[in-house]
Amino acid sequence: MLDTIIIGDCIEEMAKLPSGSIDAIFADPPYNLQLSGELRRPNDSVVDAVDDAWDQFADFAAYDAFTKAWLTEARRLLTPDGTLWTIGAYHNIFRVGATLQDLGFWMLNDVVWNKTNPMPNFRGRRFTNAHETLIWCARSKDSRHYFNYDGMKALNDGLQMRSDWSLPICNGGERLKLDDGKKAHPTQKPEALLHRVILASTRPGDVILDPFFGSGTTGAVAKRLRRHWIGIEQDADYAAIAKRRIRAVTPANDDEVTAAPSKRAEPRIPFGWVIERGLLEVGAVLTDPTGRFAARIHADGSLIASEHKGSIHQVGAAVQGASACNGWTYWHYRPDGAQSLQPIDTLRQRLRAQLN
């Protein structure tokens, strides 16, 4: 079933898939917008709102029952360490969130998608609805979920990725259109949003399920990033649009989507190993980058600086009067014959290379 679109009811089709077979789920379920009557602009033109039958439910109880049914199947399908993303607006996201917790999912983050170009509020009776909310959760509290921390940091120019994402809605050339110029799907999500979701929480080769596949944004981005995908869509016309769209996508090269090794996953190297292997001599002097502070190496790998004695981290923090210090990057040494100081972290990397 990999890399295919299944046409049918999402709950019925999810029930046919094997348990524990999905690494991640992205779900863009009906929002149950509860629209009544036409919405018009100030110039009296009609707004192309979401009034399709698939977004209409008899009452909140009916919507809650539907939500519980598809989320129950979603949890069954996830691997023990799998995660689920779902998106919604104020109409539905709080009800979906409550059901997630009732079913045993473990909340990881709620992410606010700030729309940089939202649709204005035409009636002037409320704030402009300029955001949607994504919920990211693990299958259970005990799940060891994957998070591409370093990739998200790199995507954000070296800063930790925050839980508020400013991205435009889907428009321009990305918006799929029918032959008559109308939108191919009323709730098409921007590829930038799915790029961030997929890159953050999956690895190349992982299987991603989208039970509300629509125009196929999840499949298109998953294929480009070399993830497997499964889409479920009840509307054959939407499925056909998605199939054509995904067929035109060219996957990236393997080396372009493989995450760089996380620093947190690298083997731990005690500073004492540097001494044992003779990379630095007992009694050698280390300094900070400016040469202001100095410390002498003890045989057991500790440092001594005036009245301070302890690890490279403890002494580094003490001489600065700081609460913490990364001694590997703070303390420097001068290699034989070198004109400039080098951080002792270069010696740690040399030992890590030997382990690999």
ABEGO torsion letter per residue (X at the ends): XBGBBBBEBAAAAAAABBBGABABBBBBBBAGAGBBEBBBBAAGBBBBBBABAAABBABAAAAAAAAAAAAAAAAAABBAABBBBBBBBAAAAAAAAAAAAAAGBBBABBBBBBBABBBBBAAGABBBBABBBBBBBBABAABBBBBBAAAAAAAAGGBBBBABBBBBBBBEAABBBBAAGBBABAABBBAAAAAAAAAAABBBGBBBBBABAEAGAAAAAAAAAGBBBBBBBABAAAAAAAAAAAAABBBBBAAAABBBBBAAABBBBBAAAAAAAGABBBGBBBBBAAGABBBBBBAAGBBBBEABBEBAAAAAAAAAGBABBBAAAABBBBBBGBABBBBAAAAAAAAAAAAX
